């Protein structure tokens, strides 16, 4: 029982001024928080938010998978014409860059010495032939021996051979084009003294060109003689030059593991030049009914690739398998069908089941 006037039992119930105000503040804060919680509406579920996306309708079409290879253009044929006889150059009929025809005379040399030798050879051959005829008559009369007759035959044959050689040397003094082409280089000038084997003119056949290219070992099974190919050059961006495979190397390069091929290209217009770089496109596989999607529509996950399609107003995730790249598109081998509404832009802002609003179907 608490006795009156006993202050020792009442002191725990007394509060200082600052303690009292603290209690009041906490109470007011609690009331304010409860009021704010009642005034803020509940957050809308993510799947119920509408996201605007761009879409496209997938279609099926025939697609040819091609291998794009670096290539260098080379002349169909190249020949370095050299002198075959000695002589001084007296006239040059061609310059670098000229086009020549088969049999066209390229240079002339001083042939006076060769012509003199031909005259001498003709005289000797004529004399030896007359001696042979006389020996035949004498042998018939038993006026000469058999050995003398054989000597006459030998001398006649040697004279005829020397005459043929003189004629051939005079003929070889005329340096003519073995086939039609373009002069790539001229190595002599008027007044030069030529010796056999000396370079005179370098000739290229440029009406047809060869595109040389290395093919990766994985693409070798698709390459064969007669295969049609296309050539593209940066300097002619809107044009395609067509050709066929005309040569395959016998073995792969042991270091690069590539097979060298040659594709013959028509160049009758003369617009292409040897030494130009190009891209050679070789067909590998044909897909008669392929579904292609933009590369930008693919979403990369940790272990797979997906796209999103629109079904009943919501985004649906599709796991896909991919094939070759064709330009800025890629072939989908499984997981997507033709006729579906593909999300082409905005796919990174949606999740499976997300409500979407196509802005261009």
C-alpha positions as CSV (number, residue, x, y, z in Angstrom):
1,X,0.0,0.0,0.0
2,X,1.3,3.3,-1.1
3,X,1.5,5.8,1.7
4,X,0.8,9.4,1.1
5,X,3.7,11.8,1.3
6,X,6.1,9.1,0.3
7,X,7.9,10.6,-2.8
8,X,10.4,7.8,-3.1
9,X,7.8,5.5,-4.9
10,X,6.6,8.1,-7.5
11,X,9.8,9.4,-9.2
12,X,9.8,6.8,-12.1
13,X,6.6,8.2,-13.5
14,X,8.0,11.7,-14.0
15,X,9.2,12.7,-17.5
16,X,11.5,15.5,-18.4
17,X,10.3,18.1,-21.0
18,X,12.4,16.8,-23.9
19,X,11.3,13.2,-23.3
20,X,7.7,14.3,-23.4
21,X,8.2,16.1,-26.7
22,X,10.0,13.0,-28.1
23,X,7.0,10.8,-27.3
24,X,4.6,13.2,-29.0
25,X,6.8,13.5,-32.1
26,X,7.0,9.7,-32.6
27,X,3.2,9.5,-32.3
28,X,2.7,12.2,-34.9
29,X,5.2,10.5,-37.3
30,X,3.4,7.2,-37.0
31,X,0.1,8.8,-37.8
32,X,1.6,10.6,-40.8
33,X,3.1,7.4,-42.2
34,X,-0.2,5.5,-41.9
35,X,-1.9,8.4,-43.8
36,X,0.7,8.3,-46.6
37,X,0.4,4.5,-47.1
38,X,-3.3,4.8,-47.4
39,X,-2.9,7.6,-50.0
40,X,-0.3,5.9,-52.4
41,X,-2.0,3.4,-54.8
42,X,-0.5,-0.1,-55.3
43,X,2.1,-0.4,-58.1
44,X,0.9,-1.9,-61.4
45,X,2.2,-5.4,-62.2
46,X,5.1,-5.3,-64.9
47,X,3.2,-7.7,-67.2
48,X,0.2,-5.3,-67.3
49,X,2.2,-2.3,-68.5
50,X,1.9,-1.7,-72.2
51,X,5.1,-1.3,-74.2
52,X,5.1,0.2,-77.7
53,X,7.1,-2.0,-80.2
54,X,7.8,-2.2,-83.9
55,X,6.8,-5.4,-85.6
56,X,7.1,-7.1,-89.0
57,X,5.4,-10.1,-90.5
58,X,7.8,-13.0,-91.1
59,X,7.8,-14.5,-94.6
60,X,9.4,-17.5,-96.3
61,X,11.5,-17.2,-99.4
62,X,14.3,-19.0,-101.3
63,X,17.7,-18.1,-100.0
64,X,21.2,-19.0,-101.3
65,X,23.9,-19.3,-98.7
66,X,27.1,-17.9,-100.2
67,X,30.7,-17.8,-99.2
68,X,32.2,-14.3,-99.6
69,X,35.9,-14.6,-100.4
70,X,38.7,-12.0,-101.1
71,X,39.9,-12.2,-104.7
72,X,42.5,-10.5,-106.9
73,X,42.1,-10.1,-110.6
74,X,44.9,-11.4,-112.9
75,X,45.2,-11.6,-116.7
76,X,44.1,-14.7,-118.4
77,X,47.5,-15.1,-120.0
78,X,50.8,-13.4,-119.5
79,X,53.8,-13.7,-121.8
80,X,57.2,-12.1,-121.8
81,X,58.4,-11.9,-125.4
82,X,62.2,-12.1,-125.9
83,X,64.6,-11.7,-128.8
84,X,65.6,-14.9,-130.6
85,X,68.2,-13.4,-132.9
86,X,70.9,-10.8,-132.6
87,X,70.4,-7.4,-134.2
88,X,69.9,-3.7,-133.6
89,X,66.4,-2.3,-133.0
90,X,65.4,0.0,-135.8
91,X,61.7,0.5,-135.1
92,X,59.3,0.0,-132.3
93,X,55.6,-0.2,-133.2
94,X,54.0,-0.4,-129.7
95,X,53.9,1.5,-126.5
96,X,52.9,0.5,-123.0
97,X,49.1,0.1,-122.7
98,X,48.5,-0.5,-126.5
99,X,46.2,-3.2,-127.6
100,X,47.5,-5.6,-130.3
101,X,46.1,-8.3,-132.4
102,X,47.4,-11.8,-133.2
103,X,50.3,-11.6,-135.7
104,X,50.8,-7.8,-135.3
105,X,54.4,-6.7,-135.7
106,X,55.8,-5.3,-132.5
107,X,59.4,-4.3,-133.3
108,X,61.8,-4.4,-136.3
109,X,65.5,-5.1,-136.1
110,X,68.3,-4.6,-138.7
111,X,68.1,-7.8,-140.8
112,X,70.7,-7.0,-143.5
113,X,73.2,-9.5,-142.0
114,X,70.5,-12.2,-141.8
115,X,69.4,-11.5,-145.4
116,X,73.0,-11.8,-146.6
117,X,73.3,-15.1,-144.9
118,X,70.1,-16.3,-146.5
119,X,71.5,-15.4,-150.0
120,X,74.7,-17.3,-149.3
121,X,72.7,-20.3,-148.0
122,X,70.5,-20.3,-151.1
123,X,73.6,-20.2,-153.4
124,X,75.3,-23.1,-151.6
125,X,72.1,-25.1,-151.6
126,X,71.6,-24.6,-155.3
127,X,75.2,-25.6,-156.0
128,X,75.0,-28.7,-153.9
129,X,71.7,-29.7,-155.5
130,X,73.3,-29.4,-159.0
131,X,76.3,-31.5,-157.8
132,X,73.9,-34.2,-156.6
133,X,72.1,-34.4,-159.9
134,X,75.5,-34.8,-161.7
135,X,76.6,-37.4,-159.2
136,X,73.4,-39.4,-160.0
137,X,74.2,-39.4,-163.7
138,X,77.8,-40.4,-163.1
139,X,76.8,-43.2,-160.8
140,X,74.5,-44.6,-163.5
141,X,77.6,-44.7,-165.9
142,X,79.7,-46.3,-163.2
143,X,82.0,-43.2,-163.4
144,X,82.0,-42.6,-159.6
145,X,82.0,-44.9,-156.7
146,X,79.1,-45.5,-154.3
147,X,80.8,-43.5,-151.5
148,X,81.3,-40.5,-153.8
149,X,77.5,-40.6,-154.6
150,X,76.7,-40.8,-150.8
151,X,79.0,-37.7,-150.2
152,X,77.0,-35.8,-152.8
153,X,73.8,-36.7,-151.0
154,X,75.1,-35.6,-147.7
155,X,76.4,-32.3,-149.0
156,X,73.1,-31.6,-150.6
157,X,71.2,-32.3,-147.4
158,X,73.5,-30.2,-145.3
159,X,73.1,-27.3,-147.7
160,X,69.3,-27.5,-147.6
161,X,69.4,-27.6,-143.8
162,X,71.6,-24.5,-143.7
163,X,69.2,-22.8,-146.0
164,X,66.2,-23.6,-143.8
165,X,68.1,-22.3,-140.8
166,X,68.9,-19.0,-142.6
167,X,65.2,-18.6,-143.5
168,X,64.1,-19.4,-139.9
169,X,66.5,-16.9,-138.4
170,X,65.2,-14.2,-140.7
171,X,61.6,-15.1,-139.8
172,X,62.4,-15.0,-136.1
173,X,63.8,-11.4,-136.5
174,X,60.1,-10.3,-136.8
175,X,58.7,-10.1,-133.3
176,X,54.9,-10.4,-133.6
177,X,52.1,-10.8,-131.0
178,X,51.3,-14.5,-130.5
179,X,47.8,-13.6,-129.4
180,X,45.6,-10.6,-129.0
181,X,46.2,-8.6,-125.8
182,X,47.6,-5.5,-124.2
183,X,51.1,-4.4,-123.8
184,X,52.0,-4.3,-120.1
185,X,55.6,-3.2,-120.5
186,X,58.2,-2.4,-123.2
187,X,61.8,-3.1,-122.3
188,X,63.7,-1.8,-125.3
189,X,64.2,1.3,-127.3
190,X,65.3,2.1,-130.9
191,X,69.1,1.5,-131.1
192,X,69.3,-1.2,-128.6
193,X,71.4,-4.2,-129.6
194,X,69.4,-7.4,-128.9
195,X,70.8,-10.8,-128.0
196,X,68.8,-14.0,-127.8
197,X,66.8,-14.2,-124.6
198,X,66.7,-10.5,-123.9
199,X,63.2,-9.2,-122.7
200,X,61.5,-7.1,-125.3
201,X,57.7,-6.8,-124.6
202,X,55.4,-8.1,-121.9
203,X,52.0,-9.0,-123.2
204,X,48.7,-9.6,-121.3
205,X,45.4,-11.1,-122.3
206,X,42.8,-8.9,-120.7
207,X,39.6,-9.6,-122.6
208,X,39.2,-12.4,-120.1
209,X,40.5,-12.2,-116.5
210,X,41.0,-14.7,-113.7
211,X,39.8,-14.0,-110.2
212,X,42.1,-15.8,-107.8
213,X,40.9,-16.6,-104.3
214,X,41.6,-18.9,-101.3
215,X,38.7,-21.1,-100.2
216,X,38.5,-22.2,-96.6
217,X,38.7,-26.0,-96.0
218,X,35.1,-26.0,-94.7
219,X,33.9,-24.6,-98.0
220,X,35.9,-26.9,-100.3
221,X,33.1,-29.5,-100.6
222,X,30.9,-26.8,-102.2
223,X,33.5,-25.8,-104.9
224,X,33.7,-27.6,-108.3
225,X,34.8,-26.9,-111.9
226,X,32.1,-25.1,-113.8
227,X,30.4,-23.7,-110.7
228,X,28.8,-20.2,-111.3
229,X,30.3,-17.4,-109.2
230,X,29.7,-13.7,-108.8
231,X,32.3,-10.9,-108.5
232,X,31.7,-7.6,-106.8
233,X,34.1,-4.6,-106.6
234,X,33.9,-1.5,-104.4
235,X,34.6,0.8,-107.3
236,X,31.5,-0.6,-109.1
237,X,29.1,-1.0,-106.1
238,X,25.9,-1.5,-108.1
239,X,27.3,-4.1,-110.5
240,X,27.8,-7.8,-110.5
241,X,30.3,-9.6,-112.8
242,X,29.6,-13.2,-113.4
243,X,32.0,-16.1,-114.1
244,X,32.7,-19.8,-113.7
245,X,35.3,-21.7,-111.7
246,X,37.9,-22.9,-114.2
247,X,40.7,-24.1,-111.9
248,X,41.2,-25.8,-108.6
249,X,44.5,-26.3,-106.8
250,X,45.6,-29.9,-106.4
251,X,46.1,-29.5,-102.6
252,X,45.3,-27.3,-99.7
253,X,47.9,-24.8,-98.4
254,X,49.5,-26.5,-95.4
255,X,49.7,-23.3,-93.3
256,X,46.4,-21.5,-94.1
257,X,44.4,-24.6,-94.8
258,X,42.9,-23.0,-97.9
259,X,42.4,-24.2,-101.5
260,X,43.3,-21.8,-104.3
261,X,40.7,-21.4,-107.1
262,X,40.4,-19.4,-110.2
263,X,37.2,-18.0,-111.7
264,X,37.2,-16.8,-115.3
265,X,35.5,-13.4,-115.8
266,X,34.5,-11.8,-119.2
267,X,36.1,-8.4,-119.6
268,X,35.3,-7.6,-123.2
269,X,34.3,-4.1,-122.1
270,X,37.8,-3.5,-120.7
271,X,36.5,-1.9,-117.5
272,X,38.3,-4.4,-115.2
273,X,42.0,-4.3,-114.7
274,X,44.5,-6.9,-113.5
275,X,45.5,-6.2,-109.9
276,X,42.1,-5.0,-108.8
277,X,40.8,-6.5,-105.5
278,X,37.2,-7.8,-105.3
279,X,34.9,-10.1,-103.4
280,X,34.1,-13.5,-104.9
281,X,30.8,-15.0,-103.9
282,X,30.5,-18.8,-104.2
283,X,27.1,-20.5,-103.6
284,X,27.1,-23.1,-100.9
285,X,23.6,-24.2,-100.0
286,X,20.1,-23.3,-101.2
287,X,17.2,-23.0,-98.8
288,X,14.0,-23.1,-100.8
289,X,11.7,-21.8,-97.9
290,X,13.8,-19.9,-95.4
291,X,12.6,-17.5,-92.7
292,X,14.9,-14.5,-92.3
293,X,14.9,-12.0,-89.4
294,X,16.9,-8.8,-88.9
295,X,20.1,-9.2,-86.9
296,X,18.9,-6.5,-84.6
297,X,15.8,-8.5,-83.6
298,X,17.9,-11.2,-81.9
299,X,18.2,-11.1,-78.1
300,X,21.3,-12.7,-76.7
301,X,20.8,-14.7,-73.5
302,X,23.5,-16.5,-71.5
303,X,23.1,-19.8,-73.3
304,X,20.6,-19.2,-76.1
305,X,19.2,-16.7,-78.5
306,X,15.6,-15.6,-78.6
307,X,13.2,-13.4,-80.5
308,X,9.8,-12.1,-79.4
309,X,6.6,-12.4,-81.3
310,X,3.1,-10.9,-80.6
311,X,0.3,-13.2,-79.7
312,X,-3.0,-11.9,-78.4
313,X,-1.5,-8.6,-77.6
314,X,1.3,-10.0,-75.5
315,X,5.1,-10.7,-76.1
316,X,5.9,-14.3,-76.4
317,X,9.5,-15.5,-76.2
318,X,10.8,-18.0,-78.8
319,X,14.1,-19.8,-78.5
320,X,15.6,-20.1,-82.0
321,X,18.4,-21.8,-83.9
322,X,20.3,-19.7,-86.5
323,X,21.8,-20.4,-89.8
324,X,24.0,-18.3,-92.2
325,X,23.9,-14.5,-92.3
326,X,22.5,-12.9,-95.4
327,X,23.3,-9.2,-95.6
328,X,21.8,-7.6,-92.5
329,X,19.5,-10.6,-91.9
330,X,20.0,-14.0,-90.5
331,X,18.3,-17.3,-91.3
332,X,16.3,-19.0,-88.6
333,X,16.4,-22.8,-88.9
334,X,14.0,-23.6,-86.1
335,X,11.8,-21.8,-83.5
336,X,10.0,-19.4,-85.8
337,X,7.5,-19.8,-88.6
338,X,6.5,-17.7,-91.5
339,X,3.5,-15.5,-90.9
340,X,4.2,-14.6,-87.3
341,X,4.3,-11.0,-86.0
342,X,7.9,-10.5,-85.0
343,X,9.0,-7.7,-82.7
344,X,11.8,-6.0,-84.6
345,X,12.3,-3.0,-82.4
346,X,11.7,-2.6,-78.6
347,X,12.3,-6.3,-77.9
348,X,14.8,-5.4,-75.2
349,X,12.1,-3.5,-73.2
350,X,9.7,-6.5,-73.0
351,X,9.5,-9.7,-71.0
352,X,7.6,-12.9,-71.6
353,X,3.9,-12.1,-71.3
354,X,4.3,-8.4,-71.5
355,X,1.4,-6.4,-73.0
356,X,2.6,-4.7,-76.2
357,X,1.2,-2.2,-78.7
358,X,2.5,-2.6,-82.2
359,X,3.1,0.7,-83.8
360,X,3.6,-0.6,-87.3
361,X,2.3,-4.1,-88.1
